[in-house]
Amino acid sequence: MKKKLLTLFLISILLFYIFPTASFASDPKLISKLESAFSKIEDWLIKLATPAAAVAVGTGVFMKKFSFGDEEKIRTGKKIIRSSLFSYAFILAIDLILSAIKSLIS
């Protein structure tokens, strides 16, 4: 049983790792489809992050404005504003870093 598993493992390594790299000069179709899918997901997330950050900042501003002197609501509103702006800046920075890496690779 162990010999069969070992030979199956060695054959799979030989077929999937050694031969494709030696015989093909381009990316497989699956890789190109995955790259395009991740690119579309990234664009969709960037488009979704802007209104989500605006809604979060607006919620924090309204929470501060209508707190009527309650210190806990004022702190919560400030925390919402600060965290939403930080998260949006983080998403934009990740997009910038990924595009820089992509331009260096190409």
Helices and strands as residue ranges (DSSP letters): H 2-13, I 14-18, H 19-23, H 29-65, H 71-105
